[in-house]
Amino acid sequence: MNNSKTIWIWNHYATNMFFEKGGRHHWFGRHLVKKGYNVKIFCASTIHNSEEEVDTKGRTYFTDFSDGIEYVFIKTPKYTGNGKARIKNMYAFYKELFPVSKEIAAKDGDPDVILASSVHPLTLIAGIKIAKKMGIPCVCEVRDLWPESLIEVGILGRDSLPAKVLCKGEAWIYKRADKLIFTMPGGEDYLKERGLDKKIDLKNVYNINNGIDLIDYRREEAEDTFEDDDLNDDSFFKVMYTGSIRRANCVGDLVDAAVICDQKSDKKIKFVIYGDGDQRAELEEKAEQLGLDNIVFKGRVEKRYIPFILSKGDLNVVTGEDSNLGRYGVSWNKLFEYMASGKPIVANYNIQRYNFVDEYGFGEARRYKDNGQFAEAIIRMSELDRAQYDDLCANAKTAAQDFDYENLTDRLEAVLKEAVGVSW
């Protein structure tokens, strides 16, 4: 591959990836660098959900390298929450992309292609406009369906003026992008429901889901060990949950399931929960009032310990409020971590049509009628014979391999090459 080929990746919220040396676009970038590409990731100087920020030394932007990837931190104003200050931050990132791109292109040359990634659509709009000026393709990556996701959670009314404006902007993006990548597998379904398939060539629409970087995962699993007596106790069947403890995650279902498992299972089943959130204290108190000794709340741990923690479990669980957007498939990072652990999963969630768990056969994923059925699914898993259990574990590892970022990067490279042209 010619080393002169340059890819610009734009993700407003990629700032943390620089420090963590991980995350979707960092993993893409690292594998692309290994293939010989020059990769720059443009992101905000602010760190989402944090008071910290990258010091741009009084300039509009600051650059630094991580794993061979050049990060471009664009100066943006601080914000907290999801109010006007955050909108101002989004607009500042969008606005500054234009002069920063011009300055960097003058210094280093134009890129061969721009990969512009949401969450918010302004990044995609900037990508399309700047790519057009440079005479290069822009591949737009959709990780969140705006405004549909805002309508779904009740932030916007479907017939409201902001929703209508965002819908028009969304259609503008989809029609002008050289290629479209959806992280959710049902992206084409979404376009058809919106009637946009008549205006867009679906041959230019792709799905590249989230995944897991198995090199990082296996290294952390081996090196970042975590001391916890419950993890080392093999006298019970360990049901693992890692993640936020908020109402939207329905972790209360695990408390209810723990009661039923305690009453109905001949085998000792223990729920081990790592994470924090505004519902944790309430659920801990509920478990204590019920006198449960088969569920423990461990609190938040650093992300690097999760692979080791999951390696000590027997079953992973997911719970959550159903969403109409689930019909387009899911791309939870948690699901891919669970796959990589090589353990079965029970997901109390209606994944609907695009069900990886059923497709690969490493557990159960459906909306159970009640927590009694949810608990029964967990008990079934605990009662599998060794051969049945090992089959599920092997299937989880196969799924993780398919969603390894090394393989996902091959798919991304193919899309980028097609966007640029076969001679690239």
C-alpha positions in Angstrom: 0.0 0.0 0.0 1.2 3.5 -0.8 2.1 5.3 2.4 0.9 8.6 1.0 -2.8 7.7 1.4 -4.4 9.8 4.1 -7.7 9.3 5.9 -9.3 11.9 8.1 -11.7 10.6 10.7 -14.0 13.1 12.3 -15.7 12.3 15.6 -16.5 15.2 18.0 -16.3 12.8 21.0 -13.2 10.8 20.2 -11.1 12.8 22.7 -11.2 10.1 25.4 -9.9 7.6 22.8 -6.6 9.4 22.7 -6.0 8.8 26.4 -7.6 5.4 26.7 -5.9 4.1 23.5 -9.1 2.4 22.6 -12.6 3.0 21.2 -14.2 2.5 17.7 -12.2 5.1 15.8 -9.0 4.6 17.6 -9.1 0.9 16.8 -10.0 1.6 13.2 -7.1 4.1 13.1 -4.6 1.8 14.7 -5.4 -1.0 12.2 -5.3 1.4 9.3 -1.9 2.7 10.4 -0.7 -0.9 10.4 -1.9 -1.2 6.8 0.2 1.8 5.9 -2.3 4.6 5.9 -1.8 8.0 7.4 -4.7 8.6 9.8 -5.8 11.8 11.5 -8.7 11.9 14.0 -10.3 15.3 14.5 -12.2 15.7 17.8 -13.1 18.4 20.4 -10.7 19.6 23.1 -13.5 19.0 25.6 -14.1 15.6 27.1 -17.7 14.5 27.3 -19.1 14.2 30.8 -15.9 15.6 32.3 -14.6 18.9 33.6 -11.2 18.1 32.0 -10.1 19.3 28.5 -7.1 19.2 26.3 -5.0 22.3 26.5 -4.7 23.7 22.9 -1.9 26.1 24.1 -4.0 29.2 23.2 -4.5 28.0 19.6 -7.5 27.0 17.6 -6.3 23.4 17.6 -3.5 21.2 19.0 -2.1 17.9 17.7 -0.6 14.9 19.3 0.0 11.2 18.5 -1.3 8.0 20.0 -0.5 4.6 18.5 0.7 6.2 15.3 -2.6 8.1 14.9 -2.4 11.9 14.8 -5.2 13.5 16.9 -6.3 17.0 16.1 -8.0 18.6 19.1 -10.2 21.5 18.1 -10.8 24.2 20.7 -14.4 24.1 21.9 -16.1 25.7 24.9 -16.7 23.7 28.1 -20.2 22.5 28.9 -22.1 20.3 31.4 -25.4 18.5 30.8 -27.4 18.5 27.6 -28.6 22.1 27.5 -27.7 25.2 25.5 -24.0 25.0 26.5 -23.7 21.6 24.8 -25.4 22.9 21.7 -22.9 25.8 21.6 -20.1 23.3 22.0 -21.4 21.2 19.0 -21.7 24.3 16.8 -18.2 25.5 17.8 -16.8 22.2 16.7 -18.7 22.4 13.4 -17.6 26.0 12.7 -13.9 25.4 13.6 -13.7 22.3 11.4 -13.6 24.6 8.3 -10.6 26.8 9.1 -8.7 24.0 10.9 -9.1 21.6 7.9 -7.9 24.3 5.6 -4.8 25.0 7.7 -3.9 21.4 8.1 -4.5 20.6 4.4 -2.2 23.6 3.5 0.5 22.1 5.8 0.1 18.4 5.2 -1.9 18.1 1.9 -5.5 17.2 1.3 -6.7 13.8 2.6 -7.8 11.1 0.1 -11.1 10.6 2.0 -13.0 11.9 5.0 -14.9 9.6 7.3 -17.3 11.8 9.2 -19.1 10.2 12.1 -22.1 11.3 14.1 -23.5 11.4 17.0 -24.7 14.8 16.0 -25.3 15.6 12.3 -23.2 18.8 12.1 -20.1 16.8 11.8 -21.5 15.0 8.8 -22.6 18.2 7.2 -19.1 19.7 7.6 -17.6 16.6 6.2 -19.7 16.7 3.0 -19.1 20.4 2.5 -15.3 20.3 3.1 -14.9 17.1 1.0 -16.7 18.8 -1.9 -14.3 21.8 -1.7 -11.3 19.5 -1.7 -12.7 17.3 -4.5 -12.6 14.1 -2.4 -15.3 11.7 -1.2 -17.0 11.9 2.2 -18.1 8.7 3.8 -20.7 9.4 6.5 -21.0 7.1 9.5 -24.3 7.1 11.4 -24.1 6.0 15.0 -27.3 7.6 16.2 -30.5 8.2 14.3 -31.2 12.0 14.7 -33.9 13.0 15.1 -35.5 9.6 15.5 -33.6 8.8 18.7 -34.6 12.2 20.2 -38.2 11.6 19.3 -38.1 8.1 20.8 -37.0 9.3 24.2 -39.5 12.2 24.2 -37.0 15.1 23.8 -38.7 16.2 20.6 -42.3 15.8 19.3 -42.5 14.1 16.0 -44.4 17.0 14.5 -42.4 19.7 16.2 -40.5 22.3 14.1 -37.1 21.2 15.4 -37.9 17.5 14.4 -38.9 18.6 11.0 -35.8 20.7 10.5 -33.6 17.8 11.7 -35.4 15.4 9.3 -34.7 17.6 6.4 -31.1 17.9 7.5 -30.8 14.1 7.8 -32.2 13.6 4.3 -29.7 16.2 3.0 -26.8 14.3 4.5 -27.9 10.9 3.3 -28.5 12.1 -0.3 -25.1 13.8 -0.5 -22.8 11.3 1.3 -20.6 9.3 -1.1 -21.1 6.2 1.1 -23.2 5.7 4.2 -22.2 3.4 7.0 -24.7 2.5 9.8 -23.5 0.9 13.0 -26.9 -0.6 13.4 -27.6 -3.5 11.0 -31.1 -2.3 10.1 -29.9 1.0 8.5 -31.4 0.0 5.1 -34.8 -0.7 6.9 -34.7 2.8 8.4 -34.1 4.4 5.0 -36.9 2.5 3.5 -39.3 3.4 6.3 -38.4 7.1 5.8 -38.9 6.7 2.0 -35.3 7.7 1.4 -34.5 4.5 -0.5 -36.0 6.1 -3.6 -33.5 9.0 -3.4 -30.4 7.0 -2.3 -28.7 4.1 -4.1 -28.8 1.4 -1.4 -25.6 -0.1 -3.0 -23.9 2.8 -1.2 -25.2 1.8 2.2 -23.2 -0.4 4.5 -23.4 -1.8 8.0 -20.2 -1.9 10.1 -21.3 -2.6 13.7 -19.4 -1.8 16.9 -17.2 -4.6 18.1 -14.2 -5.4 20.3 -10.5 -5.2 19.8 -9.4 -8.7 20.8 -5.7 -7.8 21.1 -6.5 -5.1 23.8 -9.1 -7.3 25.4 -6.9 -10.4 25.8 -4.0 -8.2 27.1 -6.2 -6.6 29.7 -7.7 -10.0 30.6 -4.2 -11.3 31.3 -2.5 -8.3 32.8 -5.1 -6.2 34.6 -6.2 -8.6 37.3 -8.7 -7.6 40.0 -8.8 -8.8 43.6 -12.3 -9.8 44.7 -13.2 -12.8 46.8 -16.5 -13.4 45.0 -14.7 -13.7 41.7 -12.5 -16.5 43.1 -15.3 -18.4 44.8 -16.3 -21.3 42.6 -19.0 -22.6 45.0 -21.7 -20.7 43.1 -22.8 -20.0 39.5 -21.8 -16.4 38.9 -24.2 -14.2 36.9 -22.3 -11.0 35.8 -23.6 -7.6 35.0 -21.2 -4.7 34.2 -22.5 -1.2 33.4 -24.6 1.7 34.5 -27.2 1.2 37.2 -30.0 3.5 36.0 -33.7 3.0 35.5 -33.2 2.7 31.7 -30.9 -0.3 32.3 -33.6 -2.1 34.4 -31.0 -3.5 36.9 -34.0 -3.9 39.3 -34.9 -6.9 37.2 -31.8 -8.6 38.5 -32.9 -8.1 42.1 -36.2 -9.7 41.3 -34.5 -12.5 39.4 -32.2 -13.1 42.4 -35.2 -13.6 44.6 -36.7 -16.2 42.3 -33.4 -18.0 41.7 -32.9 -18.2 45.4 -36.3 -19.9 45.8 -36.3 -22.2 42.8 -32.8 -23.2 41.9 -31.2 -26.2 43.3 -27.8 -24.7 42.4 -26.4 -21.7 44.2 -26.7 -18.7 41.9 -25.1 -15.4 42.7 -25.5 -12.1 40.9 -22.3 -10.0 40.8 -22.9 -6.4 39.7 -20.1 -4.0 38.7 -21.1 -0.4 38.0 -22.7 2.7 39.5 -25.6 5.0 38.9 -28.4 6.9 40.4 -30.4 3.7 41.2 -27.6 1.8 42.9 -28.4 2.9 46.5 -32.1 2.2 46.1 -31.4 -1.4 44.7 -28.8 -2.2 47.4 -31.4 -1.2 50.0 -34.1 -3.3 48.4 -31.8 -6.3 48.3 -30.9 -5.8 51.9 -34.6 -5.5 53.0 -35.3 -8.7 51.1 -32.5 -10.4 53.0 -30.8 -11.5 49.8 -27.3 -12.9 50.0 -27.1 -13.9 46.4 -26.7 -10.5 44.9 -23.8 -8.1 45.5 -23.2 -4.6 44.2 -19.5 -3.9 43.7 -19.5 -0.4 42.5 -17.6 1.2 39.6 -14.3 -0.2 38.5 -11.9 1.0 35.8 -12.8 -0.3 32.4 -9.5 -2.1 32.0 -10.5 -4.6 34.7 -13.7 -5.6 32.9 -12.1 -8.4 30.8 -10.6 -10.1 33.8 -13.8 -9.7 35.8 -15.9 -11.3 33.1 -13.4 -14.1 32.7 -14.3 -15.2 36.3 -18.1 -15.3 35.6 -20.3 -18.1 34.3 -23.1 -16.1 32.6 -23.4 -12.5 31.5 -26.8 -10.7 31.6 -28.2 -7.6 29.9 -31.4 -5.8 30.8 -32.9 -2.6 29.5 -36.0 -0.7 28.5 -37.3 -1.8 25.1 -37.0 0.8 22.4 -38.8 1.0 19.0 -35.3 1.7 17.6 -34.4 -1.9 18.6 -36.0 -3.1 15.4 -32.9 -1.7 13.6 -30.6 -3.8 15.7 -28.3 -3.0 18.6 -24.7 -2.0 18.8 -24.1 -2.0 22.6 -20.4 -2.1 23.5 -21.3 -4.2 26.4 -22.6 -7.0 24.1 -19.2 -7.3 22.4 -17.3 -7.4 25.7 -19.6 -10.2 26.8 -19.0 -12.0 23.5 -15.2 -11.7 24.0 -15.4 -13.2 27.5 -16.4 -16.4 25.9 -19.4 -16.9 28.2 -23.1 -17.4 27.5 -25.5 -14.5 27.7 -29.1 -14.0 28.8 -30.5 -10.6 27.5 -33.9 -9.5 28.8 -34.4 -7.2 25.9 -36.4 -7.4 22.6 -33.6 -7.2 20.1 -36.1 -8.2 17.4 -35.0 -9.0 13.9 -31.2 -8.5 14.2 -30.4 -10.8 17.1 -26.7 -11.7 17.3 -27.3 -13.9 20.3 -29.7 -16.2 18.5 -27.7 -16.0 15.2 -24.5 -17.2 16.7 -26.2 -19.3 19.4 -24.5 -18.2 22.6 -27.5 -17.7 24.8 -31.0 -16.2 24.9 -32.1 -12.7 24.0 -35.7 -11.8 24.1 -38.2 -9.8 26.2 -39.4 -12.2 28.8 -43.0 -12.0 29.9 -41.9 -11.3 33.4 -38.9 -11.6 35.7 -40.0 -15.1 36.6 -39.3 -16.2 33.0 -36.1 -14.2 33.1 -35.0 -16.0 36.2 -36.0 -19.4 34.7 -33.7 -18.6 31.7 -30.8 -18.0 34.1 -31.6 -21.2 36.0 -31.6 -23.1 32.7 -28.2 -21.8 31.9 -26.9 -22.9 35.3 -28.2 -26.4 34.7 -26.7 -27.1 31.3 -24.4 -30.1 31.1 -20.7 -29.4 30.4 -20.9 -30.1 26.6 -23.9 -27.8 26.1 -22.3 -25.0 28.1 -19.0 -25.3 26.3 -20.8 -25.1 23.0 -22.3 -21.8 24.0 -18.9 -20.5 25.1 -17.3 -21.5 21.8 -20.1 -19.8 19.9 -19.5 -16.6 21.9 -15.9 -16.6 20.9 -16.7 -17.2 17.3 -19.0 -14.1 17.4 -16.3 -12.0 19.0 -13.9 -13.0 16.3 -16.3 -11.8 13.6 -16.7 -8.5 15.4 -13.0 -8.0 16.1 -11.9 -4.6 15.0 -9.1 -6.1 12.8 -11.9 -7.7 10.7 -14.2 -4.7 11.0 -11.3 -2.5 9.7 -11.0 -4.7 6.6 -14.6 -3.9 5.9 -14.1 -0.2 6.5 -11.1 -0.2 4.2 -13.1 -1.8 1.4 -15.8 0.9 1.7 -13.2 3.7 1.7 -11.5 2.2 -1.3 -14.7 2.0 -3.2 -15.5 5.6 -2.3 -12.1 6.8 -3.6 -12.0 4.6 -6.6 -10.5 1.3 -7.6 -7.1 2.8 -8.4 -6.6 3.9 -4.8 
